[in-house]
Amino acid sequence: MSSENRPSVPNSLNEHWMPFTSNRDFKANPRLITEAKGVYLKTHHGKTQIDASSGLFCNPLGHGREEITEAVTKQLKTLDYAQPFQQGFGGSFELATKIAKHTPGDLNKIFYTICGSTAVETAIKIAIAYHRAKGDSKRFRFVGRERAYHGMNIGATSVGGMINNVKTFASVLMPGVLHMRHTHLPEHKFISGQPDTGAELANDLERICQNFGGENIAACIVEPVAGSTGCLVPPKGYLERLREICDNHGILLIFDEVICGWGRMGSVFASQEFGVVPDMMTLAKATTNGVVPMGVVACKDEMYDALMDSSPQGAIELFHGYTYSGIPVSVAAALAVQEIFEKDDIFNKVKGMVEYFQKSIFSLKDLDSVANIRGQGLMAGIDMKLNTKPGKAGFETFKACYDVGVNFKATGDCLIIAPQFICEKKHIDEIIDKLRTGITNYQKNQKN
């Protein structure tokens, strides 16, 4: 069946087991998206919605970008696939050069993966391989953080800290993983930007070093701003202290910038926005504008050099990779994205919209069911007050907002708002107006 003749509602919803979804609830009242263009989506009921979270934070340049479509189509017609092992094609090297021009410090070596989860998995392996190459094979521990999300592969789940993602799979997770406390304190109420208090929470890493031996820890991984859990912004001085502790103990610092990266925080990367350079960064999502999957690990030159120097000439230096590492179609999309970043001056455009967005999102603090709001750059989290059980308020509010034409990601009782970088002030206004209407409708429904 051609795509032109495909029905907007499939004949059966029974066979598809949907990810991170209340399948029974969804299939009783499906929410299907049929079209997307710019900042707008269309549902199978023919209603238009504004995309208030850039898809899953992965479509910041808007939907239906012709430049990306044309680049992908041209690539598929020329070279649809090239083996990434012991072979290559020019585009992947060109893209690595372009990415390295933006990465902070000397994070100039680029390793391609499939997505954010596999980027984290790869960073974990590279950390171990690096220490071994340096003759330090005793380092096996990793330190993550409560409420962190790093993906759903075994390694990524192990270093993550969202309890519902972890508890079912606890028996198969990596050994030797420890977690710091998250950075959200009770006094962090309705704060835009970095809280003034809480930097001392970084000392959790020092305590872990004292209790388990810093010499046994390979790496510490954090999201500069915890995204999927609800935009937890680091306290002032927190990331700087993590960097200091890692340096003191020879621990690698990994920033997961899968959500934060490519402009979301105001600078190209959150590491630059907060002035702290990690040893590795993981990227994905906006790298291809969410059109095709791709993950990236950016590493310091010194780490790459250590693996090269410790391996015999002609030997494979890192026994790791994927069938779809840096494949032509993903690279083509990512190269087109890089051109859009430059042509449309995207990063400066984001910087110019941050203040307006932050002021606008905090205008919702007067709503009775809103417990808290926090934000950084073009991202914010709106906590809803508990409604009988965790998660109910967030899900019910999401559905109420969906019905009035605003689409976003909700985690638990937090509404996560991350508008597209192409938004104008009128689009921010539309998002806020529809959020107010949807949240108000949710409140009314609770009283009936």
Secondary structure, DSSP 8 states (H G I E B T S, - for coil): --GGG--SS-S--SS---TTS-HHHHHHS---EEEEEBTEEEETTS-EEEESSHHHHT-TT-BS-HHHHHHHHHHHHH-S----SS---HHHHHHHHHHHTTSSTT--EEEEESSHHHHHHHHHHHHHHHHHHTT-TT--EEEEETT----SSHHHHHH---HHHHGGGGGGS-TTEEEE--S--TT--SEES--SS-GGGGHHHHHHHHHHTGGGEEEEEE-SSBTTTT-B---TTHHHHHHHHHHHHT-EEEEE-TTTTTTTTSSSSHHHHHT---SEEEE-GGGGTTSS--EEEEE-HHHHHHHHHTS-TTS-S-----TTTT-HHHHHHHHHHHHHHHHTTHHHHHHHHHHHHHHHHGGGGGSTTEEEEEEETTEEEEEE---SSTTHHHHHHHHHHHHHTEE-EEETTEEEE---TT--HHHHHHHHHHHHHHHHHHHHHHH-
